């Protein structure tokens, strides 16, 4: 299955050991600011895409799971550690960044505002540079060999 072909959205972990497909366009993308999501993603917030009501399947491998509470399990790749799922009694949400084209599924709501870190609202005002514009990283960048799985099924 290819990205967006007949409404199929694909993705997977960084190393490619776990891959998934969702039939139909998921329209319930969110950002969660709660402390549990911050820790699970190692980030200021967790971008998630609900796949509830859609045909969702693991097409290669399956994540390992950690029970982060008595109601929720978090799925992740046991090989590379990529966060993959939030699994609750009311359905599964997949990490937005794990989709092959995360820009195709923009968030429509934010949750967990009580845990929101104040400076998140000002991130867009920070000075910004493209990777290749970092003068001190030039030599380093030329030596990088990526082992990351490509953003498509193989």
RAUR-V782994 format. One record per residue. N is the residue number from 1. RES is the residue in three letters. PHI is phi in degrees with one decimal (* if undefined). NEAR is the number of other ideal C-beta (glycine too) atoms within 10 Angstrom. D_CENTER is the distance of its C-alpha to the mean C-alpha in whole Angstrom. Layout:
N&RES&PHI&NEAR&D_CENTER + N&RES&PHI&NEAR&D_CENTER
This chain:
1&UNK&*&17&19 + 2&UNK&-111.7&12&18 + 3&UNK&-56.4&16&15 + 4&UNK&74.2&13&17 + 5&UNK&-68.4&9&20 + 6&UNK&49.5&8&22 + 7&UNK&75.1&11&19 + 8&UNK&-103.7&15&17 + 9&UNK&-113.8&27&13 + 10&UNK&-115.3&21&12 + 11&UNK&-177.9&27&9 + 12&UNK&175.0&27&9 + 13&UNK&-82.3&26&9 + 14&UNK&-65.8&17&10 + 15&UNK&-91.8&15&14 + 16&UNK&90.6&19&14 + 17&UNK&-69.2&17&15 + 18&UNK&-123.8&27&13 + 19&UNK&-132.2&22&12 + 20&UNK&-143.2&26&12 + 21&UNK&-143.2&21&14 + 22&UNK&-124.0&22&14 + 23&UNK&-87.3&15&17 + 24&UNK&93.4&14&18 + 25&UNK&-79.4&12&16 + 26&UNK&-70.7&22&14 + 27&UNK&-110.0&11&15 + 28&UNK&-112.0&17&14 + 29&UNK&-94.1&20&11 + 30&UNK&-146.1&20&11 + 31&UNK&-124.3&20&11 + 32&UNK&-113.3&24&12 + 33&UNK&-100.1&18&14 + 34&UNK&-63.4&16&16 + 35&UNK&-62.9&12&17 + 36&UNK&-64.5&16&15 + 37&UNK&-69.2&25&12 + 38&UNK&-57.9&18&13 + 39&UNK&-68.8&12&14 + 40&UNK&-62.6&21&11 + 41&UNK&-98.2&19&9 + 42&UNK&61.3&9&12 + 43&UNK&-146.7&12&11 + 44&UNK&-69.9&15&13 + 45&UNK&-161.3&21&11 + 46&UNK&-115.7&26&8 + 47&UNK&-84.9&22&6 + 48&UNK&-131.6&27&6 + 49&UNK&-124.7&27&8 + 50&UNK&-70.0&19&11 + 51&UNK&-112.4&21&13 + 52&UNK&-57.5&12&16 + 53&UNK&84.2&11&19 + 54&UNK&-116.0&20&18 + 55&UNK&-76.0&11&18 + 56&UNK&-113.2&19&15 + 57&UNK&-146.2&12&16 + 58&UNK&-83.2&14&15 + 59&UNK&-102.0&14&17 + 60&UNK&-151.7&15&17 + 61&UNK&62.9&17&17 + 62&UNK&-156.9&15&15 + 63&UNK&-71.7&22&13 + 64&UNK&-82.8&15&15 + 65&UNK&-125.7&15&15 + 66&UNK&-123.6&11&16 + 67&UNK&-79.8&10&18 + 68&UNK&-80.6&15&17 + 69&UNK&-157.5&9&20 + 70&UNK&-72.4&5&23 + 71&UNK&-117.0&10&21 + 72&UNK&-123.5&17&17 + 73&UNK&-114.4&16&15 + 74&UNK&-113.2&23&12 + 75&UNK&-95.7&25&11 + 76&UNK&-152.0&21&10 + 77&UNK&-74.9&21&12 + 78&UNK&-75.5&15&15 + 79&UNK&-89.0&14&16 + 80&UNK&-113.6&15&14 + 81&UNK&86.6&13&12 + 82&UNK&-57.9&23&8 + 83&UNK&-64.5&22&7 + 84&UNK&-125.1&25&6 + 85&UNK&-140.1&23&8 + 86&UNK&-121.3&25&10 + 87&UNK&-117.6&19&14 + 88&UNK&-119.7&14&17 + 89&UNK&-56.3&6&20 + 90&UNK&-91.3&9&19 + 91&UNK&143.6&14&16 + 92&UNK&-112.6&19&13 + 93&UNK&-121.2&22&10 + 94&UNK&-109.1&26&6 + 95&UNK&-57.2&23&3 + 96&UNK&-59.0&21&4 + 97&UNK&-69.6&17&3 + 98&UNK&-80.7&26&4 + 99&UNK&-69.7&23&6 + 100&UNK&-62.5&20&10 + 101&UNK&-132.1&13&10 + 102&UNK&-62.7&17&8 + 103&UNK&-65.9&7&11 + 104&UNK&-75.8&15&13 + 105&UNK&-129.7&21&11 + 106&UNK&-67.8&10&12 + 107&UNK&-68.1&16&12 + 108&UNK&-119.5&10&15 + 109&UNK&-156.9&9&16 + 110&UNK&-117.5&13&15 + 111&UNK&-120.1&17&16 + 112&UNK&63.2&17&17 + 113&UNK&-59.0&10&19 + 114&UNK&-63.3&8&22 + 115&UNK&-102.0&15&19 + 116&UNK&-63.8&18&18 + 117&UNK&-80.8&12&19 + 118&UNK&-54.0&6&22 + 119&UNK&-71.8&10&21 + 120&UNK&-57.3&13&18 + 121&UNK&-68.8&9&20 + 122&UNK&-111.4&8&22 + 123&UNK&-56.3&10&19 + 124&UNK&-66.7&7&20 + 125&UNK&-92.9&8&24 + 126&UNK&-67.7&7&23 + 127&UNK&-56.7&4&25 + 128&UNK&-131.2&8&22 + 129&UNK&-137.9&9&23 + 130&UNK&-74.2&6&21 + 131&UNK&-52.8&8&21 + 132&UNK&-71.7&9&24 + 133&UNK&-86.3&9&26 + 134&UNK&-79.1&11&26 + 135&UNK&-53.8&7&29 + 136&UNK&-76.2&6&29 + 137&UNK&-103.7&13&26 + 138&UNK&-52.3&10&28 + 139&UNK&-62.0&7&30 + 140&UNK&-61.3&9&27 + 141&UNK&-60.9&10&24 + 142&UNK&-73.0&7&27 + 143&UNK&-101.4&6&27 + 144&UNK&-72.5&9&23 + 145&UNK&-118.5&4&23 + 146&UNK&-77.6&7&19 + 147&UNK&-106.7&9&18 + 148&UNK&-71.6&11&15 + 149&UNK&-64.6&20&14 + 150&UNK&-67.4&10&15 + 151&UNK&-82.3&13&13 + 152&UNK&-168.7&14&15 + 153&UNK&-70.4&17&16 + 154&UNK&-125.2&8&19
